Amino acid sequence: MSLQESLTELLTPAVENAGFFLEQVLISKPGNHQILTCVIDGAKPLNLDEVTIVSRLVSDLLDESELIDGAFTLEVTSPGVDRPLTQRRHWEKNVSRLITMVMHDGSLLTGRLAELRDVDALFIENIKGRMKTHIIALADIKKAHVEVEFSRKDEN
């Protein structure tokens, strides 16, 4: 088992018991120093206090284990806005957001995720001032990500 897999196996239960999700463990070695990055997510966007709680939890577990030799830097972060939507909980968290999707047939669609259902989703697309709805099977989506919106007219 690789170091990354061992760390994921060690950290996942504790992070989940704290109410969060361990999305990814990354290990980099610039020079002689190791950096361990834990990407953590939640049912809602994480605040700084929650990141601090998870950081302490992960740090304590790493101090008790013998998986990492020598000095290392621990970084605990949340996923960036460019993270692909790969799991159902990613979709659930982004209802009402603007999503760009590449379909398995190669077509591209950008629409607002209005509703998430068991096997499909309802998207609303604004084409030249006219609203168009699409019901899309999630299985037909090859990849998708949230579009950054700096100011939405429907939010304060």
N, C-alpha and C positions, 0 to 999 in steps of 0.2 A: 504494500500500500504506500502510495506517495505521501510526502509530508503534507501536501495540500489536502489530500483525502483524509488523512489522520486528524488534521486540525479541524476540518469540517465535521467529522464524526464526533470530536471532543466538544466543539462549541455549539452545535445545532440544538441539542436538547436544552441547554441552559438558556440560550437566546429565545427559544420558543416558549419555555416556561416563564420567561419575563414578558411574554406577549408580543414578540417581534419575530421576524423571519430573517434567517441568515441566507442572503442571496448568493454571496460569493466570498471566497477566501482567496486572496492574491498574495503571492510571495515574490518580492523582487530583491535583488542583491546588487545595488550600485556600489561597486568597490568591495570592501571587506565588511560592509554593514548590511544587515537584513532589514527589510521593511515588510511588515505583515499588515495587509489592508483587509478589513472585514466590512463588507457591504451589507448593511442592515436595512430592512424595510419594515413597515407596519401597515395596519389597516388604514391608517391615515398618515399624512406626512409627519415625519419625526421632528420634534423640537429639540433644542439644545440640551435640555434637561434629560430627555430620553436617551439621546446619544451618549451623554455622560454616564448614565446608569449602565448602559450596555458596555461602554468602554471599561468601566470598573469591573464589571462581571467577567468580561473576556480577559482582562489583565490578570485578575485573580486566578482564573483557570489556567492561564498560560504559566503563571508563576509556580503553580502546584505541579504542573506536568513537566516532563523531561523531553518534550518534542522539539523544542528549539534550543540549540546550543548557543551560548554567548549572548552578546548584546543585540537587541533589535528595537526597532521603533514600531509601535502599534498605532495604526490609523483606523478609526471607526468612522464610517461615512454612510450616507444614504445614497441610493442610486441616483444618477443624474437624469435630467429630463430626456436625454437621448436614449435611455434604456429601451430596448425593444419590449413589446408586450408579449410575453411568452407564456404566462400562466393566467388562469382565470382570475385570480385575485388582483392581478395587474389591471385587467379590464374593469373589474368591479370598482376599483379605486378611481377610475378615470371616466366614469359616467358623467356626461355633460361637457367633456373636453373634446377638442378638435383632434382627430386621429387621421394619420395618413397610412394607407394600407397598400401593399403590393399583393395582388391576387396571384393564385397559382397559374392563371392564364397569362400573366404578365401585365395586366391592366393595373392602373393606379387610381385610387379613389381617396379623396380627402373629405371627411364629413364629421359632423358632431355626433358623438355616441349618445343617443337619446335613451336607449334602453338595452339592457343585457338580459338575454333569455337563456334557457337551458343549452340550446345548440346553435342559436343564431343571435344576431344583434340588429337593432334598428338604428340606422344612421340618417341624419338629416344633412343635406347638401344644399348650399345656396348657389344657384347658377344664375348670374345676371339678375339678381333681385327676386328670383323665383325659387321657392323652397321645393326640394325634391326629396322624397324618402326612399331609402333602400333597406331591404331586409336581407342581410348577408349571413350565410352560414359561416360560423367561425372556422370550420374546416377548410373553407375556400380561401382563407387569408394565409398567404405565405409568410409575410412579415408585416409588422405594424409598429408605429411609435406615435407618441403624443407630440403635437405641434405646440410650440411655445407661443403663448398669446400674452402680450404685455398689457393690453386693456381690452376688456370685453364690454360691449355695450349693455349686456344683460346682467352684469354684476357690478356691485359698488366697491 
